[in-house]
Amino acid sequence: MEREAVMQRKKSSCYLCLKGNWFTEKEVCIVCDAKYCSNCVLRAMGSMPEGRKCITCTGFRVDDSKRGTLGKCSRMLKRMLTEMEVKQIMRSELSCNANQLMPERVFVNVLEFHCTMINQYSGLTEQIGRRPCQIITPHLRVGGQLMRNASNGNTSVLINNREITKRELCMFQLSGMQCEGQPHFWLSADGSYQEEGMKCIKGCIWDKSRIKLFCSLLSLPTPPDSVNPCGGEVNGVNCCEKKILCKLLLLGEQNSGTSTIYKQVPFSEDERRNIKFTILRNLYRYIGILLEGRERFEEEILSGKGKRQVIDEPGSSGQIDDKTMYTLSPRLKAFSDRLLKVMASNLEAIFPYGTSEYAPFIEELWRDPSFQSTYNRRNELDSLPRVASYFLERVVVISQPDYEPSDMDILYAEGITSTNGLSCMEYSFPESTQNSSIDSSNQNDPLVRYQLIRVDPKCLVENYEWLEMFEDVDLVLFCVSLTCYDEFFEDSRGFLTNKMLASKQLFENIVIHPTFDLKNFLLILNKYNMLEEKIEQVPLTECDWFCDFNPVINMSLAQYASHYVALKFKTLFNSLTGCELFVSIVNALEPETVDEALRYAPVACALIN
């Protein structure tokens, strides 16, 4: 999709206020080329969820002539926004799907407008008709044969069948390459070169330190310092000492706690910044639901359908106005209407700069008696999730511009893990605690990192094709809620099914799946703290699978029940595989217990290797 700005105006003026001239500093929309002055840019572009685009251009493709400016912030934006906001906007501009080059417009070694020429042996990459621009992974099996005139060179010197440019010729001559006459050379990924048809290597262009400096002066690419295709040492580190990646797959039925466990893994600074905006979006959504509920409660009272609590006060005209306990002041009513209108059209327009503008109103709204009256009836609002109360009661703190999410905020937050697919994160373990029950010899290897992959439970319902993607995982973590033994849900056929029996069936299906043959499994029994309260009221025998449960006297009921459930799963696993099942009992909201469970990963990797 493409857009063009159409407006009756002076050519040099701002597209919104129609003021300014050629000398007025303006920000340009990367889609339609509309230009906005500093007074109008935030109104015209909103929160810039896809970078510097008009609000009406969101979702449209970038003008190809402006691709070179993506991620390069203007001085005007740097003056208007904080450093964090600028970085977020530039990151979104580079990474959002709408700004990526369409696949059908990319051609490799084929003569088209957006053609990319790749030298498969040296890794040199360029646009058709231009000099090399970067060095990528060599030996990629893409595209056709490299053309002689790929760079429009005119030196009669061929490198890998491509006639090089004069800038490249200067660089090669400086490296010691003999380029007299019309020689044909073959350049390898490590920089070594030889004459075509000959086996003798003439030299290596990267041997001389001054070559990289000369390349930077000629705007030619150089290999990164950390990459050495020759296989030697790089910066004193042996190339064979590569970091080991241990892959963990987290599975379980819905509400088993996989999302909460996933959120216990340490997040990077960038990830925590994204989580902050997720929490803010959720918060504004909760407020919007309450504001809609307030309108509903007020209409019910005024129409006589609800309990009539009307306050008669003289209005501005001297007549008596009906005011209920849900009536907002004119100032807050205007803000409420504005917020609901923005949320109905584009909630992203509030972020990131809008949060500082809205924060005073949010605090005033929360302290308003009419809003509190609505909040007291939150249980009547079906669309308001239970977790909303945690964030709404901290709304004053969260709405501040300098807010940073705590670990508990992250645990309670919605939308951090994907609800329709996969979530993936890499992490490493901190140093072991002295009371860790697991052998610490495998825990703190600095060369070992872990990748935790969570599959949303909805993807596993009668569809196990996802599992074929994970044949290289080292450990499967299966999560079971200890409190679901008396709970039921309606399956796809309309039958009521016990949740514990559903977890058992899912566990069986995963264990016997060919993808996980001979894989190690860790069973995570979650919500032990809730089991301690529940089992005193509801016996474990409510689940048919646990009909032979007979607790002993010298152990707490919850402790014995959890060991009994673990034994049932261990026996089942052994009957299916003949192997031992690791088991860990956790409370997903207690980081220490989750950390202890995840530390089985080094043990599993050690057993595999």
N, C-alpha and C positions, 0 to 999 in steps of 0.2 A: 504494500500500500504506500502511496506517495501523496504528499499534500503540498499545496502552494498557498502562500499568504495572499489573500485578495482583499484590498481595502483602499478606499479613496483617501489619499493623504499626500503630504509632501514626501518626496523620495528620501529626504534626510531626517525625517521626524520619527519619533517613537510611534510604534504601531498601536499603542493603547491610548496614551494621552494626547497624541498627535502634536507634541511639543518637541523642541530641540532642533539642532541643526547638524551639519557635518562634523562639528567639533565636540558634540555631546557624546560621552562614553556610553556605549550600549552593549547589551548581551544579545547574542544571535541564537535563534532557535536552530538546532542542527537538523531539523526536518524541513521546515517551510521557509527558512531564512528570515523570519520576522525578527525585528530588532526592538529591544525594549530598554528604556532608560533605567537608572537605578531606583527611581520611585515606583516603577511599574513591574519590574522583572519578577518579583516574588508573587505579585498578584496574577501575573500572566502565566508563570511557570509552576506555581504551587510549591510542593515539596520536592519536585524534580525526582520522582522515583525511577525514571529512566534517563536521568541526566538533564541537560539544558534543552528541554522541549516545552512548547506551549502545553497547557493542560489539554487542549483539544487535539494536540498532536501525539499524546501518549498512546503507544501501541503501534505507531506508524514507523516505517523504515527510515533510516538516516540517509540524508543526502550524501551520495558517494563522494562528492567533492569536499565534504567536511570530515571524512574519516580520519584524516591526519590530525584533527584537533581533538579527537575523543580522549578524555582523561586529562586534558591540559586546561587547567583552570585559568580564568581571566583574573586580572587584578581587581576588577570591580566586585566579583563574588568574594574574593579574599578579604576585601574591606567590609563587606556586608555580613558575612557569616563567620562562625567560629571555625577553627582549624578542623575540628572533628566533623562538623557538618559538611565542610568542603570535601574532605576525604571520602565521606559517605556518598556524596553526590557523584564524585568522579569515579568511585568504585562501581556504583550502579550504572553509570554511563558506559563503562567498559564491559561490564559483565552481563547486563540484562539481555534477554533473548532477542528483543525487538531490534537491538543495535548490532547484532551479529550479521556478518555477511551471509546472504542466503546461499545454501549449498549449490543450487543450480547456477549460481553466478561465479563459482570457483572452478577453474580448469587448470590442470597440471600438465605442463609440456604440450599444450594445445593452443593454437593461435586464436585467442578470444580477448575481449576487452579486459576482463579481470583475470588475466592469465598469470599463473605462478609457474616459474621455471625452477625445477629442482634438479640439482646435480646429485644423482643417487649415490655416487661414490664419495664425493667430498663433503656433501651436506650443504653446499652453497645454495642459497635461495634468492630469487629476484623476481620482479615483475617484468613481463615481456618488454623488451626494448630498453631495459635499464641495467645499471651495474648491480652486482650482488648486494643484498641488503642485510642478510643474516646467515648464520650457520645453524642448521638444525640436525636432527639425528640422521646419519647417513644410511644407505642401503634400504631406504623405504621403497616398497613395491607399489609405487603409485605412478600414474601418468604414462606417457609414451616416451619416445627417445628424445633426448635433448637436442634442440636444433642448433645449427652452427651460428645463425644470426640472432640467437636468443637475446644477446645484450646489445645488438647493433654495433659490435666492435669493428674496428677498421685497422687492426695492427698486424694481421696475417699470422698471428701466434695463436695456436689452438690449445686449449686446456680441456681435456675430456670432451673433445669434439666441439667445443664452444669457442668462437673467436672472442678473445678478451678485449676489454676496453683499454684506453691509454693509461688510466689510473692504475688498473691492475698490472699493466706492463711495468710501470715504474716500481711498484711494490715488489714484483717478482725479480726484477733486475737488482734491486737493493738487497734481496735475500741471497743473491749469488747465482740465480738461475741464468744460464747462457741463452739469450733470446735472439741472437743474430740469425738472419735469414728468415725462414718460415717454418720454425720447429713445431712439432706436435708433442705435447707432454700429457702424462697421465698423473693426476693429483689424487692422493688418497685422503681419507678422513683425518689421519694423524698429521697431515702436512707434508708427508714425504712425496717426492715426485720422481718420475723417470720418463725417458723417451718412449713413445709408443712402440710396441713390439720388442722392447728390450727388458731384460730382467734386472739389470743393475740400477739400484736406487742412486740418483744423483745428489740428493740432499733433502733437507727438511726446511720449509719456509719459516717455521715457528722457532727454529733454533736460536735465532738472534733476537735479543730482547728489544732492540730498537724497532723491529718490524711492527709490533703492535702499536707503538707510538706513531709510526709512520702511517699505519692503516687508519688510525683515528683522525689524523690530519687530512687524509684523502676520503674520509667517510666510507671506509670499507670495513666489513665485519671481521671480528676476531673470535676465536673459540673462547668460551668461558674458562676462567682459571681453574675451576673445580673439575673440568673434564679433560682427561688425557687418554685418547684412544690407544696410545702405544702400550698401555698396560703397566707402566712404571709407577713411581710414587708421585703424588701430587701434594705439594706443600707439606712434605714430610710424612704423609699418611699413605700407607700401602693401599692400593686400589682394592685388594682382596678383602680388606676389612670393611665390608659394606654392612650397613645396618640391617638387622634381621627384622622382618615384619611378621608378627604372629597374628593371624586373623581369627576373630571370635564372632560367631553368629548367634544373635540373641532372638529367641522365638518364644511364643507362648500365646495362650488364648487371650481374648479381650478382657481387660480389667485384671490381668494377672500381675501387672506392675512392670512390664518391659519398658514402658515409656519413662517411668520414674527411675528405674535402674540406669537407663541410658543417660539420663540427665545428671547422674552422679559422676560421670566421667569429666575430668577437668576440661574446661573450654578455653580456647585461646582468646586473646584480647579482641580480635576481630569478631569472633563468634559471640562473645559477651556483648559487644556493641550491637550486633544484630538482634540478640535476645532482648536487649533493652527496648528496641523499637517494637519488637513483637509484643512485649508486655504493655507498652504504651498503647499500641493499637487495640489490644484486648481491653485495656482499661476504658478507652473511649467508647468501645463497643458496649461494655457493661453500662456505662453512663447513659448511652443512647437508649438502651433497653429500659432503663429506669425512667428516663424522660418520656418515652412513649407510654410506659405504664402510668406515669403521673397524669398524662393527658386523659388516659382512659378512666382512671379513678375520678378525676375531676368531672368529666362528662357524665359519669354514672350518677354522681351526687346531684349535679345541676338538672339532670333529666328525671330525677326522682327514683332511679333504679337502685341507687346505693343508699347507705346510711347517711341521712342528711345532716351534715355538720357545716352549716353556712354561717358566715360572719357578715352581718349587715353593717356596711360602712358607707358614709356619704361619698359619692364619686366627685369628679372634677366639675360636673354639671350641677351639683347639688342634689342629684337623685341618689337613691340607695342602690349600690352595686352589690351583687352576690359574689362573695368571696368564700372559698372553701379552704379547708386545711391543706389542700393540694395546690392552691393558687400561688404562682411565683410573682415576684416583684416585676415591674415592667423591664428593668435592666436585665434580670436573669431570664425573663421570658424571651427577650430579644436574642440573648445568647443561646438559649435552648433551641429556638427556631433555626438560628444560623447553624448550630452544630448538627442538628438533625438533617438539615438540607445538605450540608457538606458530606455527611456520612451516607446519605442516600445516593449521592452522585459519585464521590471519590474520596474515601477516607484517607487515602495516601496524601491528599492535598494538605493535611495538617502537619505532616512530618517532612523534615525534622525541625524546620524553623518555627512552625506554628505552635509547638509545644510551649515555648516561652511566652508566646502571645496569649495562649489559652489558660496558662497555669493560674493566674489570679482569679479568673472566672470559675475555674474548677474548684478552687478552695472555697470561694464564696458560695458556690452552689452546694457543696457538701455540707456546709454549716447552716444552710437554709432549712427552717422547720418543715416547709412543704416537701423538700426533697427527702428529709429524714423520715417524714410520714410515709412517703412512697417506699423508702428503703425498708421500713418496718414491715411492709407487706410484700417483700421480695419473693416469698414462697409462692405467691399467686402468679408470678411471672414465669411461665414455663420455659421461655427461651433464655432465662438467666441461669448460667451454670452455677453449681454449688460453690465452686472455687472462687467465684466472683467476690464473695464476701471478704476473703483474705486480702484481695487487692483494693477493694473499695474502702475498707477501713484504714488503709494506708495511702489513700488517694492524694493527700496533701504532700506527702513525701515523694511519691512516685511521679507526680506531675511537675516537679521542679526540674529545671534544665540540667542541674548537676547530679541528678539521680543516677546511681549505679546499682544494678540488681544484685541482691545478696544470693547466697547459695539456696536459701529457702525460697526466695522469689522464683528462682529458676526451676526448682522442684515442682512448685505449684502452677507454673505458667503453662498455658495452653499454646499449641501451635509450634513448639520447638522441634518436636519430632514430626516427621512426615506422616500424614494421616491416610495417604493413598499409595504408599510405596516403600522406599528404602530410606534409611537414615544411616549415615556412616561418619565415623570420627576416629582419628588417630590420637594416641596418648602414650605416655610412658609412666611407669610407677615412680613415686617418690621413694626416698629411702625407707627401709622397713622399720616398723616400730618394734621395740624390744619384746612386746608381748604377743607378736604375731605367731599364730599356731602353725604356720606353714614354713617349711625350710627356706631360709633366706638366701641360700646359695644360688637360687635361680631367679631371684627377684630383681636385683639391682644392676643387671648388666646394662651399661650405658648404650650398647650397640643394639639393644632389643627394643623395638616399639610394637605397640599393639593397635590393631584396627578393629573397632567394635562396630558391627553391622547389625542394625535392627530391621527386621521385616515386619511391617504393620500387620496385625492379626487379620484384618479384613482381607488381605491378599492371600491368606492361607485357607480361606473357607472354600472347600471343594476345588482348590486349584493349587496343585503342588508343582507346577511348572517353574515357579520362582526358584525352587530349591536346586534345580540343575545348574544355576549360576554359581553355586557356592562349593564346587567340588574341591577347591583349594583351601578351605577353612581348616584351621588347626583344632578348634574346640567349638562344640555346639552348646550354648547355654539355653536351657529350657526352663522357663519360669512358670510356677504354679502358685496360685493363691490358696493359702491354707484355710481361708474362710468361705470358700465357694462350695463346700460339701453339701449344703442344704439349699443352694440357689439354683434356679432354673431359668432357661431362656427358650424362646420359640425358634426352632431351626428353620431352614429353608423350605421344609415340607410341611411346616405348621405344627409340628409335634413339640411338646415340652421336653426339654433335655436337661439333665443334671449337669451343671457346669464342671464339676470334678470329673465326671465320666467323660465329658467332652474333652477335657484336658488330657485324660488318659488315652483316649482314642487318637488325638492329635500327636501325642508323644509316641505312640506305637507307629503311626504312619510315617513319622519323621525318622525314627530309629531304623526302620526296615527299608527306608528309601535307598536305592542304589548309590545315590550321591554321597551318602554318609557311611558307607561300608568301611568298617575299621576305624571310624572317627571316635575321638574321645568326647564324652558328654558330661556336662555339669548340670545337675538338677538344682535349681534355686527355689526353695520353698519360702514364699514371701508372706508378709503380713502376720508374722508370729505374734506381735503385740496385740493385734486385733483378735487373734485366735484365743489368747488368754482370757479375754472378756466373753467372747461368744460361746466357747465350749462349755462354760458354766451354765448356760441357758439352753443351748441346743446341742444334743448329743451327736457324736461323730457318726453314729450308726444311721443317721438320716440318709446317708449315701449308701446305696446297696453294696458298693465295693468294699465298704468298711464294716460289714455286718458282723464280723467276728472280733471287733475291737473290744478288748476287755482290760481296762486300765488297772494298774497296780497301785498299792497304797503308798509305797515309799517314794513316789515321784509325783511332781505336780502334774495335773491333768493335761495342761497344754504341752508340757515338755514330753510327756509320754505319747500324746497324740501326734506330735510332729515327728517323733522318732518312728512311730508306727507307719505314718504316711510315707516317710523316706524309705522304710523297709519294703513297703508294697511296690514302690517304683523301682527300687534296686532289684527286687526279685523279678519283676516284669522285664527289666532291661537285660538281666542275666539270661533269662529264658529266651530272649530274642537274639542276643549277640554272643553270649558266653563270656562277656567281659564285665569289668567292674564299673559301676556308676559313681562318679563323684557327687556329693550332696552338700549343700550349704543352706543353712536356715538364716534368713535375713529379715530385717524391717527396712523396706525400701526408702523410708524417710530418714533413716539413720545412716549417714555416710560410712561410719566405721564398719558396720556389718556388710555393706555392699562392697567396700574396699577389700575386706577379708575374703569375700566370695570371688572377686575378680582376680585375686592373687593365686587362684588355682591355675590361671592361664600359663604362667611360667612352668609349672609342674607338667601340664599337658604338652607344652612345646618340648620340654626335656624328654618326655616319654616318646614323642614322635621322632625326635632327632637321635 
